[in-house]
Amino acid sequence: MRHLIDFGDLTRQEWDELYARADRIIDAPEKFIDTCRGRVMASLFYEPSTRTNFSFQTAMLRLGGSVFGFADPRSSSVAKGETLKDTIKMVSGYADVIVMRTPWEGAARAASLYSDVPVVNAGDGGHMHPTQTTADLTTITRLRGSVDGLSVGLCGDLKYGRTVHSLIKALAKFRDIRFFLIAPRDLAIPDYLRQFMRENGMPFVEVTGLEPVIPQLDVLYMTRIQRERFVDPLEYERNKGIYILTRSKLARARENLLVMHPLPRVDEIAVDVDDDPRAVYFQQARFGMFARMALLSDLANQPRKRPDPVEIGREPLCHNPNCITRTERYLPPLVKYNGGVKCCAFCDAQL
Ligand code: NCD
């Protein structure tokens, strides 16, 4: 693995090796304090973040490395109109690994075309968030022993929730998982992912009600309605507060259910759930730091490599208004096929 842009970039074997390392780090973090000694991580956050930003920074510090970057793009040259390409060319000259979060879908893929060092996607708009998935899978594996064979409920904003998109990509690599996709019709998963699940033989049902399915679940993954991604504010108003998990709703749930959430939560999990032993979301955030340590100990230690030149784009092919190709016009016109359907290679939108 050279970059981590989409969880689909990882093979099952690469994930198993990454998890094995995360597992060793959790058991004895002190053995890894020099793993990234002398290495430098760039942290480019064009969008708000608490956990992802802090967990990447603390991960690098705990490995003996150092960190620079911005958490507010107004303090960087982006504010002067610099292209993403130029920012990445510069930063990849200063750093050994680049971690980036943006509101634009496909931005991390775009950055990887121009970077001499590995690029990690820490969230690209409503598209993907693969390192959250490393936190999620580490949590499930540590607490349940294995990911195979579980019934997984994904609840909330499945349309804009990038953590769910990445998790679905990842769970294709495991066996016998049954999915309950719990969302209002407005916020159902994007078509390309429905295609992906069918293509990969992942059995799923789409439902709108949470309570009836709770008793069947091994994992309940709650998500926030992604207010900042709505094009139509009325659509947000219609859907906010639609799912609220309370302690009383957990009465019929399995004893060993894992209630997960990438956080931040708004109101979708009531505070009275926090002390239920099945609520593991704060643990999940801590496991995320260890999973990121495992990832950085590999990526920050890779040799620099100049990327091959790419074609210069003229007109964007993609119509998704949030796609990085809409604003960074020089990007090459790359396509890919999801279940035989022609899609944008940056944001996965159908062309
Ligand atoms: C998520 C994100 O940023 O996509 N948070 C996170 O990284 N832990 C989820 C969210 O913002 O709702």
Boltz pocket constraint, residues with backbone or C-beta under 6 A from the ligand:
constraints:
  - pocket:
      binder: B
      contacts: [[A, 48], [A, 51], [A, 52], [A, 122], [A, 123], [A, 125], [A, 129], [A, 132], [A, 162], [A, 163], [A, 223], [A, 224], [A, 262], [A, 263], [A, 264]]
      max_distance: 6.0
